Every structure is written in structure tokens, then in C-alpha cells.
Amino acid sequence: MPMENEPPAPRPRRRTPAGAAVLREEVTDAIRTAVFEELAAVGYGRLSIERVARRAGVGKAAVYRRWPSKLPIVLDVVSALAVQGLPTPDTGALRTDVRALLELTSRVMRHPMVAQIIPDLMAEAARNEEIAQAVQAAIRDSQRTIAEAVIRNAVARGELPADADIDLAVDLASGPLYWRLVLGRSPLPKGYLDSLTTAITTALGAKGS
């Protein structure tokens, strides 16, 4: 029986349940990078958990603790692109905003891995609705968000009419670059981005274009 004023016995330290895994962020990042590299190297069709694990330098169990199959991994990686996205230009003028956005977009599309991954995912999107939605969020929706900010700023400065077409801006900013750099795999002619900038601002109804 405990003596009066005797300090209480220390509570036993709680132990982590056996088998509970701590998902280390650096391992998760390594797996995501491996997925991106595998998509560029072999495409979605040949991508496998085994190949991803080998490239990431982890066991397959580490991958399966995070994703049950390759589709959720790819959806996660593609969705992460939407979160990262491109920075929204804010140079103080519509023309320089559009020119900066075209430069950034063309730089991304010229990246060897991106040039391999985008066409492959577009083909898979035609067969898989989940991939289609993820690709749309990663590419179309993120670009529309940027275009909307650029146009909103231009409207506030009085450079564009309030009814400027955001979807037209997205089409003109990405379509020609995608056609030339990703599908055509040809370099951009000298002065092309400047000419495209003029075409976009003129089509949107910019004053002084």
C-alpha cells in the first residue's frame, strides 16, 4: 500500500504499435521522382511498381505503403504538377506578362522528360477518365488560372476590355508551343515568341496592339 505523500508511480511509456510505418518524406519524394523519370523513359503502359522501386532505391513495400497501384501514383505525380504550376507573371504590363509566360511555358515544354511524358499521358487520357481528369487539372486548369490572373491585371490597368476571352488566351498561349515543341519537336524560329505575343494581345483586344 503506498505511503502518504509518496510520489505517484511513473506511467509506462506508450510504444508505437508493431508494424506501424513512419512514411519518411524523403522516400516519398524519391519515389515521385522515380515515377516521373519512368514515365519519361518507358511511358505509362510499361511503368511498374518494381521499376519505380528499383529506380528510387527502395523496396516495393515502401511504394505499396503509399499507393496501392501504379495508377494512383501517376495521378498523384500529375496532380502535383498542377499544385506547383508556373509562376504568374506580374511585370506591370500585358505585353511583357504574356511574353514572360510564353518564355516560361516554352522552357518547360523543351525539357526532354516533359516532351516525352505529355504525349504519352494525353494518349492514356483518351482511354482512362481518371488520368484525363488529372491531366486536365495539371495542364489546362493550371494554365487557365495563370491566364485569368494575367487578364484580370490587364483589365484593372485598362489594357483589356472586361470581357476579354480567358479560354482564347489559354489556347493561343499553349497551343502553338505544344504543336511546335512537343508534337513537331522543332526549334522555335527567331522572334517567334515576340510574334506570338503580338498575336495574343491583338486577339484579346489589347489597346495599342
Contacts in CASP RR format, 6 or more apart in sequence:
PFRMAT RR
TARGET T0000
AUTHOR 0000-0000-0000
METHOD contacts of the structure
MODEL  1
MPMENEPPAPRPRRRTPAGAAVLREEVTDAIRTAVFEELAAVGYGRLSIE
RVARRAGVGKAAVYRRWPSKLPIVLDVVSALAVQGLPTPDTGALRTDVRA
LLELTSRVMRHPMVAQIIPDLMAEAARNEEIAQAVQAAIRDSQRTIAEAV
IRNAVARGELPADADIDLAVDLASGPLYWRLVLGRSPLPKGYLDSLTTAI
TTALGAKGS
21 65 0 8 1.000
23 65 0 8 1.000
23 66 0 8 1.000
27 56 0 8 1.000
27 58 0 8 1.000
27 62 0 8 1.000
28 66 0 8 1.000
30 56 0 8 1.000
30 57 0 8 1.000
30 58 0 8 1.000
31 52 0 8 1.000
31 53 0 8 1.000
31 56 0 8 1.000
31 58 0 8 1.000
31 62 0 8 1.000
31 63 0 8 1.000
31 66 0 8 1.000
31 73 0 8 1.000
32 73 0 8 1.000
32 76 0 8 1.000
32 77 0 8 1.000
32 80 0 8 1.000
33 56 0 8 1.000
34 52 0 8 1.000
34 53 0 8 1.000
34 55 0 8 1.000
34 56 0 8 1.000
34 57 0 8 1.000
35 47 0 8 1.000
35 52 0 8 1.000
35 73 0 8 1.000
35 74 0 8 1.000
35 77 0 8 1.000
36 77 0 8 1.000
36 113 0 8 1.000
36 117 0 8 1.000
37 55 0 8 1.000
37 113 0 8 1.000
38 47 0 8 1.000
38 51 0 8 1.000
38 52 0 8 1.000
38 55 0 8 1.000
39 47 0 8 1.000
39 74 0 8 1.000
39 77 0 8 1.000
39 113 0 8 1.000
39 116 0 8 1.000
39 117 0 8 1.000
39 120 0 8 1.000
39 121 0 8 1.000
40 112 0 8 1.000
40 113 0 8 1.000
40 114 0 8 1.000
40 116 0 8 1.000
40 117 0 8 1.000
41 116 0 8 1.000
42 51 0 8 1.000
43 116 0 8 1.000
43 117 0 8 1.000
43 120 0 8 1.000
44 70 0 8 1.000
44 74 0 8 1.000
44 120 0 8 1.000
44 121 0 8 1.000
44 124 0 8 1.000
44 131 0 8 1.000
45 124 0 8 1.000
47 70 0 8 1.000
47 74 0 8 1.000
48 70 0 8 1.000
49 60 0 8 1.000
49 63 0 8 1.000
49 64 0 8 1.000
49 69 0 8 1.000
49 70 0 8 1.000
49 73 0 8 1.000
50 60 0 8 1.000
52 63 0 8 1.000
52 70 0 8 1.000
52 73 0 8 1.000
53 59 0 8 1.000
53 60 0 8 1.000
53 62 0 8 1.000
53 63 0 8 1.000
56 62 0 8 1.000
56 63 0 8 1.000
63 73 0 8 1.000
66 73 0 8 1.000
67 73 0 8 1.000
67 76 0 8 1.000
71 128 0 8 1.000
71 130 0 8 1.000
71 131 0 8 1.000
74 121 0 8 1.000
74 131 0 8 1.000
74 134 0 8 1.000
75 130 0 8 1.000
75 131 0 8 1.000
75 134 0 8 1.000
78 121 0 8 1.000
78 131 0 8 1.000
78 134 0 8 1.000
78 135 0 8 1.000
78 137 0 8 1.000
78 138 0 8 1.000
79 134 0 8 1.000
79 137 0 8 1.000
79 138 0 8 1.000
81 138 0 8 1.000
81 139 0 8 1.000
81 142 0 8 1.000
82 137 0 8 1.000
82 138 0 8 1.000
82 139 0 8 1.000
82 141 0 8 1.000
82 142 0 8 1.000
85 142 0 8 1.000
85 146 0 8 1.000
86 101 0 8 1.000
86 104 0 8 1.000
86 105 0 8 1.000
86 108 0 8 1.000
86 142 0 8 1.000
86 143 0 8 1.000
86 146 0 8 1.000
87 104 0 8 1.000
88 145 0 8 1.000
88 146 0 8 1.000
88 149 0 8 1.000
88 150 0 8 1.000
89 96 0 8 1.000
89 97 0 8 1.000
89 98 0 8 1.000
89 100 0 8 1.000
89 101 0 8 1.000
89 104 0 8 1.000
89 146 0 8 1.000
89 150 0 8 1.000
90 97 0 8 1.000
90 149 0 8 1.000
90 153 0 8 1.000
91 97 0 8 1.000
91 100 0 8 1.000
92 153 0 8 1.000
92 157 0 8 1.000
93 157 0 8 1.000
93 159 0 8 1.000
94 150 0 8 1.000
94 153 0 8 1.000
94 154 0 8 1.000
94 157 0 8 1.000
94 159 0 8 1.000
94 160 0 8 1.000
94 201 0 8 1.000
94 206 0 8 1.000
95 197 0 8 1.000
95 201 0 8 1.000
95 206 0 8 1.000
97 150 0 8 1.000
97 153 0 8 1.000
97 154 0 8 1.000
98 150 0 8 1.000
98 173 0 8 1.000
98 197 0 8 1.000
98 200 0 8 1.000
98 201 0 8 1.000
99 193 0 8 1.000
99 194 0 8 1.000
99 197 0 8 1.000
101 146 0 8 1.000
101 147 0 8 1.000
101 150 0 8 1.000
101 173 0 8 1.000
102 173 0 8 1.000
102 177 0 8 1.000
102 193 0 8 1.000
102 196 0 8 1.000
102 197 0 8 1.000
103 193 0 8 1.000
105 143 0 8 1.000
105 173 0 8 1.000
105 174 0 8 1.000
105 177 0 8 1.000
106 177 0 8 1.000
106 181 0 8 1.000
106 188 0 8 1.000
106 193 0 8 1.000
108 114 0 8 1.000
109 115 0 8 1.000
109 118 0 8 1.000
109 177 0 8 1.000
109 178 0 8 1.000
109 181 0 8 1.000
109 182 0 8 1.000
110 181 0 8 1.000
114 182 0 8 1.000
115 181 0 8 1.000
115 182 0 8 1.000
115 185 0 8 1.000
118 139 0 8 1.000
118 178 0 8 1.000
118 182 0 8 1.000
119 182 0 8 1.000
119 183 0 8 1.000
121 131 0 8 1.000
121 135 0 8 1.000
122 135 0 8 1.000
124 131 0 8 1.000
125 131 0 8 1.000
125 132 0 8 1.000
125 135 0 8 1.000
125 136 0 8 1.000
126 132 0 8 1.000
139 174 0 8 1.000
140 170 0 8 1.000
143 170 0 8 1.000
143 173 0 8 1.000
143 174 0 8 1.000
144 166 0 8 1.000
144 167 0 8 1.000
144 170 0 8 1.000
147 166 0 8 1.000
147 169 0 8 1.000
147 170 0 8 1.000
147 173 0 8 1.000
148 166 0 8 1.000
150 169 0 8 1.000
151 160 0 8 1.000
151 164 0 8 1.000
151 166 0 8 1.000
151 169 0 8 1.000
151 204 0 8 1.000
154 160 0 8 1.000
154 164 0 8 1.000
154 206 0 8 1.000
155 161 0 8 1.000
155 162 0 8 1.000
155 164 0 8 1.000
158 207 0 8 1.000
159 206 0 8 1.000
159 207 0 8 1.000
160 204 0 8 1.000
160 205 0 8 1.000
160 206 0 8 1.000
160 207 0 8 1.000
161 205 0 8 1.000
164 204 0 8 1.000
164 205 0 8 1.000
165 204 0 8 1.000
168 203 0 8 1.000
168 204 0 8 1.000
169 200 0 8 1.000
169 204 0 8 1.000
172 196 0 8 1.000
172 199 0 8 1.000
172 200 0 8 1.000
172 203 0 8 1.000
173 200 0 8 1.000
176 196 0 8 1.000
177 188 0 8 1.000
177 196 0 8 1.000
180 186 0 8 1.000
180 188 0 8 1.000
181 188 0 8 1.000
198 209 0 8 1.000
201 209 0 8 1.000
202 209 0 8 1.000
END
